[in-house]
Amino acid sequence: MTLLAALPELGLINRRQIAALAGLAPFANNSGSSSLGRPLVKRSLFMCALVAINITPF
C-alpha cells in the first residue's frame, strides 16, 4: 500500500523510470551527498528486503 501511495506513477511509466523515482537507479553521485529518490519508498523496500531474507533489524 505504501508503494501505491508514494508512487502514483506505477503502471504509467517504465521500470527504469520507476527505479529512478524511487532512488534505486545506479546514477553516479559525484557532486556531494545529495539524496536522490523518495525516502519513504526506499525505506519501505529496504524493510521488505530485510523480511525476505529473515534478518531482524534489532
Buried (B, 14 or more C-beta within 10 A) or exposed (E): EEBEEBBEEEEEEEEEEBBBBBBBBEEEEEEEEEEEBBEBBBEBBEEEEEEEEEEEEE
